Structures are given as structure tokens and as C-alpha cells.
Amino acid sequence: MTTNHITSVRIKSVPVLDQEEALDFYCNHLGFQVHDDIDLGFMRWLTVVLPGGGVQLLLELVGGPQHDEATAAQVRELVTKGALGGLFLTSSDVHATYAALRDAGVEITQEPVEQPYGTDFGIRDPFGNHIRISQPNEAPNEVIQHRYDAARA
């Protein structure tokens, strides 16, 4: 069953081990701004968003009401291993973004590489979450697929 009443993705949860450290990283290194910072008593609802809006990131502390302590310990281990997915961000100048993050001491997992869809590189946040930053080209899907097929031939 599908519905056509869903109109957008509003929030993406990012598991973090320290919300202050996450706030510093996502705001001071990646350019996000605080959207919500609310003490709900049982948890801190902390979201950040890029200037101009878009999908908010919920910098969600592992544990809290959704996990018992044993589960929280397992989730913390998975976060530090980078095993819980990641983020895909875009940049208008991927090489300048790479240089700024490298110079700031951010953990780089892959230097910029030309891909059939554009140029991208990889980083990890302070907790282990994988982040890809891309400057996509405007090639249509058929051209991108052709480039992949040609590279594998």
C-alpha cells in the first residue's frame, strides 16, 4: 500500500555520543545552524539545519527513552564503528570544502575522487558516522550509467 499524502522528509536522526561535541562539529565544521534546542526533561531535542532550510538533523544522544542501557551500549559500539549508515551532503566547491575540513583536522576517510556522477570525498564525524560530501555534475542518469558501464568494461 502506498500513499501520496507524504510530501517531504523533515528530520534525519544522527546518533551521537555527546550533543555538545556534535553541535560544535556540525555547526562549526559543516555549516549547520541550530534549529531546535529544547530540554524535554527525558531528552534534549537538538536539531540543526543548513542555512536556507531543508532536512533537519536530529543530533540524538544514544540511550535515553528509546534504549535500555544494554541496547544503548550496543548502539554506541555500532556508532563508533560507523555501522549505522551515514549522511550524503552536497557542496558547491567540493575541493575547497575538502581543504577546509582537512585543515581543521576532521577525519578524512577518502580524498576527493572523480566519479561518473561528480566529485566526492568521505569524512567521519567525531563519533564514527560516515559522511560523503559531493559536488554532483548535471549529467542525466543515462550518461552516468554509461560512464559506470564504460569504466567496468
N, C-alpha and C positions, 0 to 999 in steps of 0.2 A: 504494500500500500504506500502510495506517495501522496504528498500534499504540495500544493503550490502556494500555501499561505506563508511559508518561511521566506523571509526577504533578505536576511543577511547573517553574517557571523559577527557577533558583538564582542565576545570575550574569549580569549585563549588562555587557559591556565598554564602557568610555567612553575613547576615545583622548584622551590628554593630552600636553602638551609638557614639563611639569615636574611630577613627582609631589608635591613638597613644596607647590608653589603649589596644586595640585589638592586636596591634603589640607586645606589651610587653607580653601579656598573651600567644599568640600563639607561639611566639619565645622563651621566657624565661621559660615558664612552659611546653609547649608541644613539643619543639624542632624543630619547623619550622624555615625556613630561608627566608629572603626577596628574592623574585624572581623579581618582578617589583615594582617600586615606581615612578610613573610618574604623574606630575601635568598636567592634560589635560585642565586646566582652569575651565571648568564646573564641574569637579570632580577629585578626586585623585584616580588613578588606582593603587591599592595596593594589590599585590598578595604575598602569602607565599607558600612554598613547603617544604616537608620533605627532609632531605639530601638524595641524590640519585635520586631525581626527583619524578615523579608521578603526581597525580592530584594536581593542584594548588588551593588554597583557595583565592577567591577574598574577601577581608575584605571590604565590601561595606557599606559605610555610608548610613543610611536610609535617604531618601529625594532625593535631587539632581534632575537631569533631569527626572528621571523616576516617581516621585511622586509630586503631588501638596502638599501644606502644610497640608491640611485636611487629605489626604491619608497618608502622612508621619507620622502624629500624631497617626493614627490608627495602622500603621505598627509598630511604636515604642512601642505602648502598647502591641501588639501581641508578639513582640520580648521579652519584659521583662517578659511576661507570659510563655515563652518557647513554644509558639504555632506554630512556623514556621519550624517545622522539626528539624533536627539535623545532627550530624556527627557520623560516626562509624569509629573508629581508631583501629589499632591493636598494640600490644606490645609484645616484645619477653619475657618480665618478668612482667606480669600484677601486681603481688604483690609489686614489687619494684616501679613500676610506681605509683601505688595507694599510697604507703607510702610517696613517694616524693611529690606528689600533695597534699596529706593531710597535710604534714608538712609545705608546702608552703602556706597553708591557702586557697587553692582552694575549692570552694563549692562542697562537695560530696553529690550526691543525692541517691546513693546506694553503699554500701560497696561491695567488691568482693564477687561474688556468683558463685558457680559451676553450670554450665548449661550443657545440653546434648552436646552442640557444643564447650564447652570450659569454660573459666572463664572470667567474665567481671564485670565492675562496671560503675557507672554513675557519671558525673560531669556536672556543668553548667559553661559556660564562664561568664565573668563579666556582660554580657548584658541579660542573661537568656537562651541562646541557649543550648539545651541539647547535650551532647557528651557521647557516650558509648565507653569505651576502653576495648578491648577484647584480650585474648590470646586463639585463637581457637585451638582445638585439630584437629587431622588429620582424624577424623572419616568420612567415606563416608556418604552420605545423608541417605541411608537406615538405618544405625546404629543410626544416630541422630534421625530420625523419630521413630525408635523402642524405643529409650530411652524416648522420649516425650510420646509416647503411653503408655509405662510401668508406667511412673510417674503419668499419669492421671487415670490409672486403679485402 
